[in-house]
Amino acid sequence: MRISGAVSSVAGAKLVVEELELAGPGPAEVLVRIEAAGVCHSDYHYLRGDLPTRRPVVPGHEGAGVVEAVGERVSVVRPGDHVCLMWRPRCGRCEFCLTGRPELCQSGAVNGATGGLLDGTTRLRRPGGEPVHHLLGVSCFAQYAVVAEQAVVPIPPDVPPEIAAITGCAVITGVGAMLNVAGSCAGQGVTIFGMGGVGLAAVMGAVLCGAHPIIAVDVVPERLDAAARLGATHLVDARTQDVATAVAAARPGGVEWAVEAIGRPATLAQAFDVLRPGGTLVAVGLAASGETLQIPVNLLVQREKRIVGSLYGSANPLVDVPRLLALHRAGRLPIDALVGARYPLTAINEAFADLVAGGVGRGIVLPGAPA
């Protein structure tokens, strides 16, 4: 079938919306009509070349839509079902899946290394026959996407597509870091660095867990205002305030938890610095390939601080996505407050420009919207 999709052909260049040929789904694959796709900073890393990917490629890994067709071996969904897309599929058989850590499933490496689906091949081509690659097995900056059966989560049909899309990445990453890593942190202090979509979701997760104080750090006042509306108790503008001093004023002795949702060595070091003895830094933001973090070894040892990574919120999406959506529908998780500006597919470059400029909330691309 012929579709429109945003294509990255050269690292650092603007995306170009092109007509592409999309093959039908294979035996264990699903064709999804994309209704909404979130604009994530991780996509921007790939577009700039900070993270490697095969090109030409259709980016977009945070999406939701409606199933249009399924392969003959697909059993979890059928045409007409509403789904949230996952950029970390689970095979259900590897060591990580069997031990309850599906976010580390070996299938994710196949998507990343090949630029294809789980069999390593692509369903996308330019009209002349040139292969076009999938980003993380999703490629939802397009009108339609073919994905592996393992990359979809069925959701209730009344969930707005914007809500479903951002739940599949930003929300599960930020809220999951609090629920699945911090866990029982009621009454404990948390400092969250970066009030983009993931950082704001972490604020929501901290509220859900009962953390206190909840200290939000950013350099954009409007993003800090959004954090306050979601439950942050203290705001730190890193342009004008010393972060360590401000955190110490809110939580003398330091915080038990710090979440870094930016992926910058400098802010990771700040996050490590504001921990109290025995505190834990949870790193969730991706950096450019090769970036490293330097920390004082003696502080790591003598104060028993910890640094842990959290990929995809350390979540089990098949369980956690429905759980998060249920919390939203019950009024316990205001995911709708994360939704930012909406863009047609033809305005995809404007969406990324707004992201880089510090736009508030998660930008949403609507591939079916008129230009």
C-alpha positions in Angstrom: 0.0 0.0 0.0 1.1 3.6 -0.6 1.5 5.7 2.5 3.0 9.1 3.6 5.9 8.9 6.1 8.6 11.2 7.5 12.0 10.0 6.3 15.4 10.8 7.7 18.0 10.2 5.0 21.0 12.2 6.3 21.9 12.6 10.0 21.3 16.2 11.1 19.1 17.1 8.1 15.4 17.8 8.3 12.8 15.1 7.9 11.1 14.9 4.5 7.5 13.6 4.2 7.5 11.2 1.3 5.3 8.7 -0.4 6.4 5.2 0.6 5.4 1.6 -0.2 4.4 -0.4 2.9 4.2 -4.2 2.5 1.4 -6.0 4.3 2.0 -7.8 7.6 3.8 -11.1 7.8 2.4 -14.1 9.6 3.2 -12.7 13.1 2.8 -9.0 12.3 0.2 -6.4 12.6 -0.8 -3.4 10.3 -1.8 -0.4 12.4 -3.3 2.9 11.3 -1.5 5.5 13.3 -3.7 7.9 15.1 -1.1 9.7 17.3 2.6 9.7 17.7 4.6 11.4 20.5 7.6 13.6 19.8 10.4 12.2 22.0 13.9 13.4 22.6 15.2 9.9 21.8 14.0 10.3 18.2 15.9 13.6 18.1 19.1 11.8 19.2 18.7 9.4 16.2 17.9 12.3 13.8 21.0 14.2 14.8 23.2 11.1 14.6 23.9 11.0 18.4 22.6 7.5 18.3 23.3 5.2 15.4 20.5 3.9 13.1 20.3 2.6 9.5 19.2 5.2 6.9 17.0 6.1 5.2 14.6 5.5 8.2 11.1 6.5 9.3 11.5 7.6 13.0 8.8 7.6 15.6 8.6 5.0 18.4 5.8 6.4 20.7 2.5 5.7 19.0 -1.0 4.4 19.1 -3.6 3.5 16.6 -6.2 1.0 15.3 -5.4 -2.5 13.9 -6.2 -2.7 10.2 -5.0 -6.2 9.4 -3.1 -9.1 11.0 -1.0 -12.0 9.9 -2.4 -15.6 10.1 -0.5 -16.5 13.3 -1.5 -13.3 15.2 -3.7 -14.1 18.2 -3.5 -11.1 20.6 -5.3 -8.6 18.4 -7.7 -8.5 15.5 -8.8 -5.8 13.0 -10.6 -2.9 14.8 -8.7 -3.3 18.0 -7.1 -0.2 19.5 -3.4 -0.6 20.4 -0.5 1.1 22.1 2.8 0.5 20.4 5.9 -0.8 22.2 9.5 -0.1 21.0 10.8 -2.9 23.2 9.1 -6.1 22.1 9.3 -9.1 24.3 9.9 -12.6 23.0 8.7 -14.4 26.2 11.4 -17.0 26.0 14.8 -15.4 26.7 16.4 -15.2 30.2 15.2 -11.6 30.7 11.6 -12.3 29.8 11.5 -15.4 32.0 13.0 -13.6 35.0 10.6 -10.7 34.9 12.8 -8.1 33.1 11.2 -8.0 29.6 12.5 -4.4 29.0 15.9 -6.1 28.4 14.6 -8.7 26.0 17.0 -9.8 23.3 14.4 -8.9 20.6 15.1 -5.2 21.1 18.6 -5.6 19.9 17.4 -7.1 16.6 15.3 -4.1 15.8 18.1 -1.7 16.7 20.9 -3.5 14.8 19.0 -4.3 11.6 16.6 -1.4 11.1 14.0 -4.0 10.5 11.3 -5.9 12.3 12.0 -9.1 14.4 13.1 -11.0 11.3 15.6 -8.3 10.5 13.9 -7.1 7.3 11.9 -4.0 6.4 8.4 -3.6 5.1 9.1 0.0 3.9 10.4 1.0 0.5 10.6 4.1 -1.7 8.6 3.8 -4.9 11.7 3.0 -6.9 12.4 0.0 -4.6 15.0 1.4 -2.2 14.6 -0.1 1.2 13.6 2.3 4.0 14.3 1.2 7.6 12.2 1.0 10.7 13.3 2.8 13.9 13.1 0.5 16.9 10.6 -1.7 15.1 7.9 1.0 15.1 8.3 3.9 12.7 5.0 5.7 13.6 5.7 9.1 12.0 3.6 7.7 9.2 0.0 7.1 8.3 0.4 3.3 8.8 3.0 1.0 10.4 3.6 -2.7 10.2 4.9 -4.0 13.6 5.6 -7.3 15.2 2.7 -8.9 17.2 5.0 -8.5 20.3 5.1 -4.7 19.8 1.4 -4.0 20.5 -0.6 -3.7 23.7 -4.4 -3.9 23.3 -6.1 -0.9 25.0 -9.8 0.1 25.6 -11.3 1.8 22.6 -12.3 4.9 24.5 -8.8 5.8 25.5 -7.8 9.0 23.4 -5.0 8.1 21.0 -2.8 11.0 22.3 -3.0 9.5 25.8 -2.3 6.0 24.6 0.7 7.1 22.5 2.5 8.9 25.3 1.7 6.2 27.8 3.7 3.8 25.7 7.0 5.7 26.2 7.1 8.9 28.2 4.6 7.9 30.9 5.7 4.3 31.3 9.3 5.5 31.5 8.8 8.3 34.0 6.1 6.8 36.2 7.7 3.4 35.9 11.0 4.7 37.2 9.2 5.7 40.4 6.9 2.7 40.7 9.3 0.0 39.7 12.7 1.3 40.8 12.0 3.7 43.7 8.9 1.8 44.8 8.2 2.3 48.5 9.4 5.9 48.8 6.5 7.4 50.7 7.8 10.3 52.8 11.2 10.2 51.1 12.6 13.1 49.1 13.1 12.9 45.3 14.7 15.4 42.9 13.8 15.1 39.3 16.1 16.7 36.6 14.4 17.7 33.4 10.8 18.5 33.0 10.2 17.2 29.5 7.6 14.5 29.0 9.5 11.8 30.9 10.5 14.1 33.8 6.9 15.4 34.2 5.7 11.8 34.2 8.2 11.0 36.9 6.7 13.9 38.9 3.3 12.2 38.5 4.8 8.9 39.6 6.4 10.5 42.7 3.0 11.9 43.7 1.5 8.4 43.2 4.1 6.9 45.4 3.7 9.5 48.2 7.2 10.9 47.9 7.9 14.2 49.7 9.4 16.6 49.0 9.2 16.4 45.2 11.8 18.8 43.8 11.7 19.6 40.1 14.8 21.0 38.3 14.8 22.6 34.8 15.9 25.7 33.0 12.5 26.6 31.4 10.1 28.4 33.8 7.0 27.2 31.9 8.1 23.6 32.3 8.6 24.1 36.0 5.1 25.6 36.2 3.8 22.4 34.6 5.7 20.4 37.2 4.0 22.4 40.0 0.6 21.7 38.6 1.4 18.0 38.6 2.4 18.0 42.2 6.1 19.1 42.5 6.5 20.7 45.9 9.7 22.7 45.2 10.9 24.2 41.9 14.5 24.9 41.0 15.4 27.0 38.0 19.0 25.8 37.3 19.7 29.0 35.3 19.4 31.2 38.3 19.8 28.9 41.3 22.5 26.7 42.6 20.9 23.3 42.5 22.7 21.7 45.4 21.9 24.6 47.7 18.2 24.7 46.7 17.8 20.9 47.2 19.5 21.1 50.6 17.1 23.9 51.6 14.1 21.7 50.7 15.6 18.5 52.1 18.4 19.0 54.6 21.0 16.3 54.2 20.0 15.5 50.6 17.3 13.4 49.0 16.8 9.6 49.0 16.1 9.5 45.3 17.2 11.5 42.2 15.8 10.9 38.7 17.8 12.2 35.7 15.5 12.5 32.7 17.9 14.4 30.4 20.9 12.2 29.6 23.6 14.8 30.2 26.8 13.9 32.2 26.7 17.3 34.0 23.2 16.9 35.3 23.8 13.2 36.2 26.7 14.5 38.3 24.5 17.1 39.9 21.9 14.4 40.6 24.5 12.2 42.3 25.7 15.2 44.4 22.2 16.0 45.9 21.8 12.4 47.2 21.9 11.8 51.0 24.1 8.9 52.2 22.5 5.7 51.0 20.6 7.5 48.2 20.0 6.3 44.7 20.3 8.0 41.4 18.0 6.6 38.7 19.2 7.4 35.2 16.5 7.3 32.6 17.6 9.9 29.9 19.6 8.7 26.9 22.8 10.5 25.9 24.8 10.6 22.7 26.8 7.4 22.1 30.1 7.4 24.0 29.1 9.9 26.7 30.6 9.0 30.1 30.0 10.0 33.7 32.7 10.8 36.2 31.9 10.7 39.9 34.0 10.8 43.0 34.8 7.2 43.9 35.1 7.8 47.7 31.7 9.4 47.8 30.3 6.4 46.1 31.9 4.1 48.6 31.9 6.0 51.9 28.4 7.3 51.5 27.0 4.1 49.9 25.3 6.0 47.1 24.0 4.0 44.2 23.5 4.7 40.5 21.1 2.5 38.5 19.8 2.7 35.0 16.1 2.3 34.2 15.1 1.4 30.6 11.5 1.8 29.7 10.6 2.4 33.3 11.9 -1.1 34.2 8.4 -2.1 33.3 6.4 -5.0 32.0 4.4 -3.1 29.3 1.7 -5.8 28.8 0.9 -5.4 32.5 1.9 -1.8 33.2 0.3 0.0 30.2 -3.2 -1.2 31.1 -2.5 -0.4 34.8 -1.4 3.1 34.0 -4.4 3.7 31.7 -6.7 2.4 34.5 -5.1 4.8 36.9 -5.7 7.6 34.4 -9.3 6.7 33.9 -9.8 6.6 37.7 -8.5 10.1 38.0 -5.3 9.1 39.8 -2.8 9.8 36.9 -3.4 13.0 34.9 -1.8 11.9 31.7 -3.8 14.4 29.7 -1.8 17.2 31.4 1.3 15.9 29.6 -0.2 16.4 26.1 1.3 19.5 24.4 0.9 20.9 21.0 -0.5 18.9 18.1 0.9 18.8 14.6 0.0 17.3 11.3 2.6 15.0 9.8 3.7 17.8 7.4 4.7 19.9 10.4 7.0 17.2 11.8 10.1 19.5 11.7 8.2 22.2 13.5 7.4 19.7 16.2 11.1 18.9 16.7 12.0 22.6 16.7 9.5 23.2 19.5 10.9 20.2 21.4 14.5 21.6 21.3 13.3 25.1 22.2 11.8 23.8 25.4 8.1 23.4 24.6 5.9 22.4 27.4 4.3 18.9 27.4 4.7 16.1 24.9 4.2 17.2 21.3 1.8 15.0 19.3 1.9 14.2 15.6 -1.4 13.3 14.1 -0.6 11.6 10.8 -4.3 11.5 9.7 -4.8 15.2 10.3 -5.1 17.6 7.3 -1.9 19.6 6.5 
